Amino acid sequence: MARMREIGVSFDKGYRDDLNYNFGLLEALIGEAKGLTDTLRQEMLDQINNLQQQINLLTGENIGELMARLNDSIQQALTAAQDARTAKTATEEATALATTATELANAGALLAEEKANYANEKAVLAQEAADKATQEASNLSQLKVDVVQATQDANGEAKNANEKANLANNAADRANQAADNADIATNRAIIAAEAIEGWGTAEQWENDKQYIENNIVTDNGSTWQALRPNINVVPSDGADWICLARKGIDGSGAVSSVNNRYPGIDGNVEVKWGDIPEKPQTFTPSPHFHEISDINDLQQKLNDKATNTQVASIKQIGFYDHLVKELIERVRNPFKRSNIKLLGDSITAGMGGTGYDPSGEPIGSTGFKTNIPTATCWANLLKSYVENKYAKDILIPMNNKNINYSVSYSNGFEVYQNSIVGTQFIFRNADTPSASFTFYGERFSIYYAKIPAGGNLDVYLDGIKIGEISGQGDLSSKNEKAFQNLTNQKHVVELRGNTTGSVVFIEAILIPNQTRVKNWGISGKDSKYIYQNIDSLLEVDDDIIIVQLGTNDRVNTLNTATLKTFQQGIIDKCIALNKSIILMSANVVSAANDNEITKNYKMSDVDEAIFDLTTQNSLKFVSNFSAFEKYAIQNNVTIDSLLDDGLHPNDEGYYVMFKNIVNELGL
């Protein structure tokens, strides 16, 4: 009989093969056993096969006890099978096989129980692993949150550190800027003081008054200027005084005679060559030169003169103030229209101010739009101020120089207290008089008096009769004849006397003052763009052009010479179109902005370049650059505190510019 193989303590492939071999041997023994019925033999084989399949499916850890019990069961089954084989009777074989089957069944049950226990253990271990994995995942999630928070905290601290560093740098820049501004202001003040010290209105010389250099006095009809401080020194040519204008022949201050020759009626003394004593007999051939030292005090006189730099530094004292006077006269004159156009970049447009929104009216054919009028910027502040102050109806007396008369009346005007203006003009119809004037607008009125024997005047507008004034009626004054709903343009009004009645008393006319301001600043543009688009930026009815450019030129041009070339082109175009023009420089910017690598020159260079242009073209110059410096020093604030972003002014900065412009233009 074949010998069964010994089974180990684990279920690896080799041991499973040995177990299967033993099962096969057991099946063969059952198949050869005698006295077994076919049904019983089949059931025993099925039980063994089922047990064999379950064992084949089992994997896992060391199950030595199970294998030992299984080996015992198999050995018992083999013993029972061999006992059954040698049994003499079928009953004995059946009993033996039944016993074997029972033991096999018990072994299978035991194996199944062990398998269930093993599966439960695995399930417990799996649950523990799952719980542990869940906990680890939770720990990882919390760790991630902690890492993110730590990263954010670190970034926040880094940002705070950077902000503090920036604040420190800005503070240093502001301190440096303030120091520079103080130096600039001090130098300019010193230069200005030196340039103007002592100048003033001429006054009568007094012997007990202390005079300083440049003081001007009059004495005995002549005008003198002090050359140095003095007191009780009678004005005369010498070290203390120089004569600026000598009195004529009727005063003792003039030359009374020259070598016994006296002035003629024109105050001149005719001197002949022969009358001059001790004259030189020989002369240096012409041309010839002298050293400065050969001429007494010439070097000192030259040293006392202002240099070009010094002249530029006192530009705010008030050059070309006659231009300002002309501007004010025009703005205030209702007989002339005053349309003011503002051209510039984003600082004119108003970027940085509260409410900045360039969605207003179209700017010519450029495709850009104006800043809305409610936004805060110097241009809108100027527009509101000028229009509220000047754009209103003005009452004009009839003796105004802008009213033209067809005949001259020696007694046409008279004082009349009841008149709306205190005077009136008498039209005598016997002379068929007429008066005319020009104005801009949609309406006008005529004020007149009535008397019982008053006459009539016909009113013509642009050559067409539109009404009549009747001066006949009960005695009264301040009567108004209004004409409204006219086209908003230039009109010529004429008052013509007729043959009805004798006289008409006209007190005054009422006409609107047409003063308007347009802000056509375009963000991001420079002098070149404005020059190239000047034809679409200048309108026919523009009268006064105010230009502030140069901030963006620092990036787009290499030097101020190019800036000056384009702005000169703008000047030439305005002059050719008979439009007044005023140039301005923009505000001071932050040190960081001025020193950016993209900037080819500084805002101070822009300020100087525009001043040079106004000097060369005899134009009014408004330096908002100097205004910023002055305001910062006087109010002990930094330049950056007046800026929104280091370049564009904030609301306070724009207000500084507005006040400076109003003051500089005398508005």
Helices and strands as residue ranges (DSSP letters): H 13-32, H 38-57, H 64-86, H 90-196, E 203-204, E 210-211, E 216-219, E 222-226, E 230-231, E 241-245, G 273-275, G 292-294, H 298-303, H 308-313, G 315-317, H 321-332, E 338-344, H 346-349, H 378-390, E 393-397, E 404-405, E 413-415, E 423-428, G 429-431, E 434-441, E 444-450, E 456-461, E 464-470, E 476-483, E 489-497, E 503-512, E 515-521, H 527-532, H 534-537, E 544-548, H 553-556, H 560-576, E 580-585, H 591-594, H 603-617, E 621-623, H 624-634, G 640-642, H 651-664
